[in-house]
Amino acid sequence: MESYGEDFMRKMIGKIKAWINSIRTQILLIMIITNVIIIGLLSLGAFQYYKESFVEEIGTNRSDVLSQIADRVKSFKTNAYTVSNLYYYDDLFRQYTQNLTKANEKEFMNYMDELTSQYKVSFHQINLDFYVVYLSRNGVGYCSDHVPDNYDYMNPEIKIWYSDLYNARGDIVDVACYRDKMLNINSFCAARTVLDEQGEIIGYLMINIDERQIYDTYQDVISSGSNIYIADDKGSIVSSNVSGIIGFDYFNMNNLKEMFGEKVYIITKNTNRTALFTKNYEPVSGFTVFEEIELHGLLTPILRVENMVIIFALLALMFGLAMAWTASKQISSPIIRLEKHIQNVEAGNLDEVFQVHGYTEITALNDGMQSMLMRIRSLMEREKEKEEQKRKIEMNLLQAQINPHFMYNTLFSVKCMVDMEENEKASEMISLFIQLLRSTLSNPEEMDTVEAQMEVIKQYIDLQKFRYAEGFDAIVEYDESIANKKLPKLLIQPLVENAIFHGLESSGSDRLIIVIVRPFGKDICIEVEDNGIGMTEEMVDKMLKEEIKTDRPHIGIKNVNDRIKLRFGDQYGLSIESTVNVGTKIKIMVPAID
């Protein structure tokens, strides 16, 4: 079982290798790989280009949206600055702040309430709600909203942004969303110092706007998965939908400038997600509006396009495979047909006709093979003619060897009989000799029937009996079913002659020669047997390989054997069975020819 399994595996591996190495498979694989590469690159390239274009368009559109948000935030800041200027440049406000003490504190607060009420009415039309905080250096504080007694009035001197406020010398400083813990709000603060006539700081004026008012201006454009950040030039968050980072220094603006360069959007990646990061800088306010949108959600529409691209790519690939299959078959089919023609020629069919047409090269190859086969047939015909002529020459040579030798012996025997005055025997011998010559010389054909040739053998044996005084017996028989089958001439007579001259010449009395011709399947078996002196195995082997030299000319066994093989092939020929002092049997196998 193991041997069978190994043999089966070898055959399967051989078939697989043959299939892989076939021209159709190679063409098919090349076309499939080419289709996959081309379709894959085109699909990937088209999708990537569409994706980048889509992202660029969204980034540009979102930047435009951020520009509108930035304009709204600029308006808030401008309005806050306007309110601050209204207070700062109000004459009574400045008079009160120049001489603010505990004595006139109540009067100052009443005036601030009245002034604040007027300003709120004015700015209510543009949806600006604010509250004012003023803190003098001597500890007097005012807040337009109701605050508890322990309210710290946003004392700037203890804030980290105080240095900016101090250095501004009365100009407004933005405070990015100060956390007013007492009022529980994140305030955008426009703060400034109030100076006396000598330029000394006497107080701090702060216009505060709830960050939620800024948030309300852009909350309607916040989509799912997106965050908006409004940052000042230091990266502090002025407003955002992520409330936990408001007021913190969240961005490194220098790094962001390098990352964005001239672009209005970039793609950012972290361990949690990939996002589209868009910005818009508003130079008047100095604020930058950022938006961060999760890219996966943003690209949901393009994912549908991706699925469509995959489907179309698969359809194109299937169509390409079908085209590759058809093209490989069309290309390889004439080559395969041409291969079958060549295999038929290799099998021995020289009458094969090459009829493969198609591509120019295939047609040229077909015509070349057909021309070559015609030349081979022509050469073989010429070779066959040469062999036929050679056979005829050998036949003529054989007859030339037999006839003079045979006629010399026969005529010499007749002369001896005449000298011995045995005229009757001489007359009979001449009559047999004439009949034998008529039989052998009158028919020029190379082949003759079994019946005719056996009659010649009988005449030949009768003629030879006159030559041998001691005499010998002979049995000549043939099967009537093969009487009309044809045999090459001079095939049996040389064997009978060898049996008489070499086998019986020194064997004494009771000498016998048996010639039998009978059918053997589709062939004919000829046996010539004698009870003469026989031969050793070495002599038999030598007789089949080379002619035995004697003192008289003769036709050798090898000659007969070579003629048979030359005419009918190596499966036919002559075999010898011989035992010394017992006898010799020569057997000839030839095809039965009608």
C-alpha positions in Angstrom: 0.0 0.0 0.0 2.8 2.4 0.8 4.5 1.7 -2.5 1.2 2.3 -4.3 0.6 5.6 -2.4 4.1 6.8 -3.2 3.6 6.0 -6.9 0.2 7.8 -6.8 1.8 10.9 -5.2 4.6 10.9 -7.7 2.1 10.8 -10.5 0.0 13.5 -9.0 3.0 15.7 -8.4 4.1 15.1 -12.0 0.6 16.1 -13.3 0.6 19.2 -11.2 4.1 20.2 -12.4 3.0 19.5 -16.0 -0.1 21.7 -15.5 1.9 24.5 -13.9 4.5 24.4 -16.7 2.0 24.3 -19.5 1.9 27.4 -21.7 -1.8 28.0 -21.0 -1.3 27.9 -17.2 1.7 30.3 -17.5 -0.3 32.7 -19.8 -3.3 32.5 -17.4 -1.2 33.1 -14.3 0.6 36.1 -16.0 -2.7 37.6 -17.1 -4.3 37.0 -13.7 -1.4 38.6 -11.8 -1.4 41.5 -14.3 -5.2 42.0 -13.9 -4.9 41.9 -10.1 -2.1 44.4 -10.0 -3.6 46.8 -12.5 -7.2 46.6 -11.0 -5.8 46.7 -7.5 -3.6 49.8 -8.2 -6.3 51.6 -10.1 -9.0 50.8 -7.4 -6.6 51.7 -4.6 -5.4 54.8 -6.3 -8.8 56.0 -7.3 -10.2 55.4 -3.8 -7.2 57.1 -2.2 -7.5 60.1 -4.5 -11.2 60.3 -3.8 -10.6 60.0 -0.1 -8.0 62.7 0.0 -10.2 65.0 -2.2 -13.2 64.2 0.1 -11.1 65.0 3.2 -9.7 68.1 1.7 -13.2 69.4 0.7 -14.5 68.6 4.2 -11.4 70.3 5.8 -11.9 73.4 3.6 -15.7 73.5 4.4 -15.0 73.0 8.1 -12.5 75.8 8.0 -15.1 78.1 6.5 -17.5 77.1 9.4 -14.7 77.9 11.9 -14.3 81.2 10.2 -17.9 82.1 11.0 -17.4 81.0 14.6 -14.3 83.1 14.8 -16.3 86.1 13.5 -18.9 85.6 16.2 -16.2 85.3 18.9 -14.6 88.4 17.5 -17.9 90.2 17.9 -18.1 89.1 21.5 -14.6 90.3 22.2 -15.2 93.6 20.4 -18.4 94.2 22.4 -16.6 93.4 25.6 -13.9 95.8 24.7 -16.5 98.4 23.9 -18.2 98.0 27.2 -14.8 98.3 28.9 -14.1 101.5 27.1 -17.5 102.9 28.0 -16.7 102.5 31.6 -13.1 103.4 31.4 -13.7 106.7 29.6 -16.8 107.7 31.5 -15.9 111.0 33.4 -17.9 110.2 36.6 -16.4 106.7 36.7 -12.9 108.2 36.5 -13.7 110.8 39.1 -15.1 108.2 41.5 -12.1 105.9 41.0 -9.6 108.7 41.5 -11.0 109.4 45.0 -12.7 106.2 45.9 -12.9 105.7 49.7 -15.2 104.0 52.1 -17.0 107.3 52.4 -18.2 107.5 48.8 -18.3 103.7 48.2 -22.1 103.5 48.4 -22.5 106.4 46.0 -20.0 104.8 43.6 -21.8 101.5 43.6 -25.1 103.2 42.9 -23.7 105.0 40.0 -22.1 101.8 38.7 -25.5 100.0 39.0 -27.2 102.8 37.0 -24.5 102.8 34.4 -24.4 99.0 34.1 -28.2 98.9 33.7 -28.1 101.3 30.8 -25.3 99.4 29.1 -27.0 96.1 29.5 -30.2 97.5 27.9 -28.1 98.7 25.0 -26.2 95.5 24.5 -29.2 93.3 25.1 -30.1 93.9 21.5 -27.0 92.1 20.3 -27.5 89.3 22.9 -24.5 90.3 25.1 -24.9 89.7 28.8 -22.0 90.7 31.0 -21.2 91.6 34.5 -18.7 94.2 35.7 -16.1 93.9 38.5 -14.1 96.8 39.8 -11.5 96.5 42.6 -9.6 99.4 43.9 -6.1 99.2 45.3 -7.4 100.3 48.7 -9.8 97.3 48.9 -13.1 98.8 47.7 -14.8 96.3 45.3 -17.8 96.4 43.1 -19.6 93.5 41.1 -22.7 94.2 39.0 -24.1 90.7 40.0 -25.2 89.9 43.5 -22.2 88.4 45.3 -21.6 87.3 48.9 -19.6 89.4 51.3 -16.5 87.3 51.0 -16.4 87.7 47.2 -12.7 88.2 46.1 -13.6 90.5 43.2 -11.2 88.6 41.0 -8.2 90.3 42.6 -5.7 90.4 39.7 -2.7 90.8 42.0 -2.9 87.2 43.0 -3.5 85.8 39.5 -0.8 84.5 37.1 -1.9 86.9 34.4 -1.2 90.0 36.6 2.2 90.7 35.0 0.4 91.0 31.6 -2.1 93.3 33.1 0.5 95.4 34.9 2.6 95.8 31.8 -0.4 96.8 29.6 -0.6 100.1 31.5 -4.3 100.7 31.0 -4.8 98.7 27.8 -7.2 95.8 27.8 -5.8 92.3 28.5 -7.7 89.1 27.6 -8.1 86.7 30.4 -9.1 83.3 28.9 -12.1 82.2 30.9 -11.4 83.0 34.5 -13.2 80.5 36.7 -15.4 82.6 39.0 -16.0 80.1 41.8 -18.4 82.4 43.7 -20.7 82.7 40.8 -19.9 79.2 39.5 -19.2 80.3 35.9 -16.3 80.4 33.5 -15.9 84.0 32.4 -14.2 85.5 29.5 -12.6 88.6 31.0 -11.5 91.9 29.4 -9.4 93.3 32.2 -7.4 96.5 32.5 -5.7 98.7 35.0 -7.1 102.1 36.0 -4.4 104.7 36.4 -4.3 108.0 38.3 -2.9 111.2 36.8 0.6 110.2 37.8 0.2 106.8 36.0 -0.1 104.8 39.2 -2.4 101.9 39.4 -5.5 102.8 41.5 -7.8 99.9 40.5 -8.7 97.1 38.1 -11.7 97.1 35.7 -12.9 93.7 34.4 -15.8 93.1 32.0 -16.8 89.5 32.3 -18.9 87.4 29.8 -20.1 83.9 30.6 -18.3 81.5 28.4 -21.6 79.7 27.7 -22.7 82.7 25.7 -19.7 82.1 23.3 -20.5 78.4 23.3 -24.1 79.1 22.3 -22.9 80.8 19.1 -21.4 77.5 17.7 -23.1 74.7 19.5 -25.4 74.2 16.5 -22.4 73.3 14.3 -21.0 70.7 16.7 -21.5 67.2 15.1 -21.2 63.8 16.7 -17.7 63.0 17.5 -16.3 66.5 17.1 -14.8 69.0 19.5 -14.4 72.7 19.1 -11.7 74.7 20.9 -11.3 78.5 20.9 -7.8 79.4 22.0 -5.9 82.7 22.5 -2.4 83.3 21.1 -0.9 81.5 24.2 -2.9 78.3 23.6 -5.3 78.9 26.5 -8.8 77.7 25.9 -11.3 80.5 25.8 -14.3 78.4 25.0 -15.0 74.7 24.1 -17.7 72.1 24.2 -15.2 70.2 26.4 -15.9 72.2 29.6 -13.1 70.5 31.6 -10.3 72.2 29.7 -11.7 75.8 29.6 -9.1 78.3 31.0 -6.2 75.9 30.7 -3.1 76.3 28.6 -4.1 73.4 26.4 -2.2 73.9 23.1 1.4 74.6 22.2 0.8 77.1 19.5 4.3 77.0 18.1 4.1 73.2 17.5 0.7 73.6 15.9 2.0 76.3 13.5 4.7 73.8 12.4 2.2 71.0 12.1 -0.3 73.0 10.0 2.1 75.0 8.0 0.1 76.6 5.2 -2.7 74.1 5.5 -6.0 74.7 7.2 -6.4 71.0 8.3 -4.2 68.0 9.2 -4.8 64.4 10.1 -3.9 63.6 13.7 -3.4 60.1 15.2 -3.2 58.9 18.7 -3.8 55.6 20.5 -7.5 56.2 20.7 -8.5 57.6 17.4 -7.6 59.3 14.1 -9.1 62.7 13.6 -9.4 65.6 11.2 -7.9 68.7 12.9 -9.0 72.0 11.3 -8.2 75.6 12.3 -9.1 79.1 11.5 -7.1 82.1 12.8 -8.9 85.4 13.3 -6.2 88.2 13.3 -8.4 91.0 14.8 -9.3 89.0 17.9 -6.1 87.0 18.0 -8.1 83.9 18.6 -7.8 80.6 16.8 -10.7 78.3 16.4 -9.9 74.6 16.2 -12.1 71.6 15.4 -11.3 68.0 16.0 -13.6 65.5 14.2 -13.2 61.7 14.5 -12.2 60.6 11.0 -14.0 57.3 11.1 -17.4 59.0 11.6 -16.4 61.7 9.1 -15.6 59.1 6.4 -18.8 57.1 6.9 -20.1 58.2 3.4 -16.8 57.4 1.8 -16.8 53.9 3.4 -19.9 53.2 1.3 -17.9 54.4 -1.7 -15.1 52.0 -0.6 -17.5 49.1 -0.6 -18.7 50.1 -4.1 -15.1 50.3 -5.2 -14.4 46.9 -3.8 -17.5 45.5 -5.5 -16.6 47.1 -8.9 -13.0 45.9 -8.5 -14.2 42.3 -7.8 -16.5 42.5 -10.8 -13.6 43.9 -13.0 -11.4 41.2 -11.6 -13.9 38.5 -12.5 -14.3 39.9 -16.0 -10.5 40.0 -16.2 -10.3 36.4 -15.2 -12.8 35.4 -17.7 -11.0 37.3 -20.4 -7.7 35.8 -19.2 -9.2 32.3 -19.4 -10.6 33.0 -22.9 -7.4 34.6 -24.1 -5.1 31.9 -22.7 -7.3 29.3 -24.4 -7.2 31.1 -27.7 -3.4 31.5 -27.5 -2.6 28.0 -26.3 -5.2 26.1 -28.4 -3.3 26.1 -31.7 -0.1 25.3 -29.8 -1.8 22.3 -28.1 -3.2 21.1 -31.5 0.2 21.5 -33.0 1.7 19.4 -30.1 -0.9 16.6 -30.8 0.1 16.5 -34.4 3.8 16.2 -33.4 2.9 13.5 -30.9 1.1 11.6 -33.6 4.2 11.9 -35.8 6.4 10.6 -32.9 4.0 7.7 -32.6 4.9 6.7 -36.2 2.1 8.3 -38.1 4.0 9.9 -40.9 0.8 10.5 -42.9 -0.2 13.2 -40.3 -1.4 16.4 -41.9 -0.7 19.6 -40.0 -3.7 21.8 -40.1 -3.2 24.5 -37.4 -3.7 28.1 -38.4 -4.1 31.3 -36.3 -1.4 33.6 -35.3 1.3 34.4 -37.8 4.0 32.5 -35.9 1.7 29.5 -35.3 0.9 29.4 -39.0 4.6 29.6 -39.9 5.4 26.9 -37.5 2.6 24.7 -38.8 3.8 25.1 -42.4 7.4 24.5 -41.4 6.4 21.2 -39.6 4.3 20.1 -42.5 7.2 20.9 -44.9 9.6 19.0 -42.7 7.3 16.0 -42.5 6.9 15.9 -46.2 10.7 15.9 -46.6 10.9 13.1 -44.0 8.4 11.1 -46.0 10.2 11.8 -49.2 13.5 10.7 -47.6 11.9 7.6 -46.2 10.4 6.8 -49.6 13.8 7.1 -51.2 15.3 5.0 -48.4 12.6 2.5 -48.9 13.3 2.4 -52.6 17.0 2.0 -51.9 16.2 -0.9 -49.5 14.0 -2.5 -52.1 16.7 -2.2 -54.7 19.2 -3.6 -52.3 16.9 -6.5 -51.6 16.5 -7.2 -55.3 20.2 -6.9 -55.8 20.7 -9.4 -52.9 18.1 -11.7 -54.5 19.8 -11.5 -57.9 23.1 -12.1 -56.2 21.7 -15.1 -54.4 20.3 -16.5 -57.6 23.6 -15.8 -59.3 25.3 -17.8 -56.5 22.8 -20.6 -56.5 22.3 -21.1 -60.2 26.0 -21.5 -61.4 26.8 -23.7 -58.4 23.7 -25.8 -58.7 23.9 -26.1 -62.5 27.6 -27.0 -62.3 26.9 -29.8 -59.8 23.9 -31.1 -61.8 25.6 -31.1 -65.2 28.7 -32.7 -63.7 26.4 -35.5 -62.3 24.8 -35.9 -65.8 28.2 -36.2 -67.4 29.2 -38.8 -64.9 26.0 -40.8 -65.7 26.7 -40.6 -69.4 30.2 -41.7 -68.9 28.9 -44.7 -66.9 26.4 -45.3 -69.8 23.5 -44.7 -67.4 21.6 -42.9 -70.1 18.1 -43.4 -68.6 19.1 -41.8 -65.3 20.9 -39.0 -67.1 17.8 -38.4 -69.2 15.5 -38.3 -66.1 18.0 -36.0 -64.3 18.0 -33.6 -67.3 14.2 -33.6 -67.4 14.0 -32.7 -63.6 16.7 -30.1 -64.1 14.7 -28.5 -67.0 11.6 -28.4 -64.8 13.5 -26.9 -61.9 15.0 -24.2 -64.1 11.6 -23.4 -65.6 10.1 -23.0 -62.1 12.9 -20.8 -60.7 13.9 -18.7 -63.7 10.6 -18.3 -65.6 8.9 -16.3 -62.7 10.8 -13.0 -62.2 8.7 -12.1 -59.1 10.4 -11.9 -55.7 7.5 -13.7 -53.9 5.8 -17.0 -54.8 3.1 -19.1 -53.2 3.8 -21.8 -50.6 2.4 -24.4 -53.0 4.7 -23.4 -55.9 7.8 -23.2 -53.7 7.1 -26.6 -52.1 6.9 -28.1 -55.6 10.3 -26.5 -56.4 11.7 -28.0 -53.2 10.4 -31.5 -54.2 12.0 -31.2 -57.7 15.2 -30.0 -56.1 15.3 -32.9 -53.6 14.5 -35.4 -56.4 17.3 -33.9 -58.5 19.8 -34.2 -55.6 18.9 -37.8 -55.0 20.4 -38.7 -58.4 23.8 -37.3 -57.2 24.0 -39.4 -54.0 24.3 -43.1 -54.7 23.6 -44.0 -51.1 20.5 -41.8 -51.3 18.4 -40.2 -48.6 14.8 -39.9 -47.7 12.9 -36.6 -47.7 9.4 -35.6 -46.3 8.0 -32.4 -47.8 4.6 -31.3 -46.4 2.6 -28.1 -46.1 -0.9 -27.2 -44.7 -3.4 -26.6 -47.5 -4.8 -23.6 -45.6 -1.7 -21.6 -46.4 -1.1 -23.0 -50.0 -1.8 -19.6 -51.5 0.1 -17.5 -49.0 3.3 -16.0 -50.4 6.9 -16.4 -49.3 10.1 -14.8 -50.5 11.9 -17.0 -53.1 15.0 -19.0 -52.2 14.0 -18.9 -48.6 13.8 -22.7 -48.0 16.1 -24.1 -50.8 19.3 -22.8 -49.2 18.4 -24.5 -45.9 17.7 -27.8 -47.7 21.0 -27.5 -49.6 22.9 -26.9 -46.4 21.1 -29.9 -44.8 22.1 -32.1 -47.8 25.7 -30.9 -48.3 26.7 -30.3 -44.7 24.3 -32.3 -42.6 23.9 -35.6 -44.5 27.1 -35.8 -46.5 29.0 -37.8 -43.9 26.3 -39.3 -41.8 25.9 -42.8 -43.4 22.7 -44.6 -44.1 19.1 -43.9 -43.0 19.5 -40.2 -43.8 16.4 -38.1 -43.7 15.3 -34.5 -44.4 12.0 -33.2 -43.3 10.5 -29.9 -44.7 7.2 -28.8 -43.1 5.3 -25.5 -43.6 2.3 -24.8 -41.4 0.3 -21.9 -40.0 1.3 -20.4 -36.7 -1.4 -17.9 -35.6 -1.2 -15.1 -38.1 2.3 -16.2 -39.2 3.9 -19.1 -41.1 6.3 -21.5 -39.5 8.8 -23.3 -41.8 10.9 -26.2 -40.3 13.8 -27.9 -42.1 15.1 -30.8 -40.1 17.8 -33.5 -40.7 19.3 -36.3 -38.8 22.9 -35.5 -39.8 26.1 -34.8 -38.0 24.7 -31.8 -36.1 26.5 -28.8 -34.6 27.9 -27.5 -31.4 26.4 -24.3 -29.7 29.6 -22.4 -30.8 29.1 -23.5 -34.4 25.4 -22.5 -34.3 26.3 -19.1 -32.8 29.0 -18.5 -35.4 26.7 -19.6 -38.2 24.1 -17.0 -37.2 26.8 -14.2 -36.9 29.0 -14.9 -40.0 29.3 -17.1 -43.0 31.1 -20.5 -42.5 33.9 -20.8 -45.1 34.1 -24.1 -46.9 35.8 -25.3 -50.0 32.8 -24.6 -52.1 30.5 -21.7 -52.5 27.2 -21.8 -50.7 24.4 -19.7 -49.4 24.8 -19.2 -45.7 22.2 -19.4 -42.9 23.0 -15.8 -41.9 22.0 -14.5 -45.4 18.5 -16.1 -45.1 18.1 -14.7 -41.5 19.2 -11.2 -42.5 16.8 -11.1 -45.5 13.9 -12.1 -43.3 14.7 -9.4 -40.7 15.4 -6.8 -43.3 12.0 -7.4 -45.0 9.7 -8.2 -42.0 11.4 -6.8 -38.9 13.3 -8.1 -35.9 10.3 -10.0 -34.5 10.7 -12.5 -37.4 13.7 -14.6 -38.3 15.5 -17.9 -38.0 16.4 -20.1 -35.1 18.5 -23.3 -34.9 18.3 -26.3 -32.6 21.2 -28.7 -33.1 22.8 -31.6 -31.3 26.1 -33.2 -32.4 25.6 -36.6 -34.1 21.8 -36.3 -33.6 20.7 -33.7 -36.1 19.7 -30.1 -36.8 16.3 -28.3 -36.9 16.1 -24.9 -38.5 12.9 -23.0 -37.8 11.8 -19.9 -39.8 9.0 -17.5 -38.7 7.5 -15.2 -41.4 4.2 -13.3 -41.6 1.4 -14.9 -43.7 1.0 -12.7 -46.7 -2.0 -13.0 -49.1 
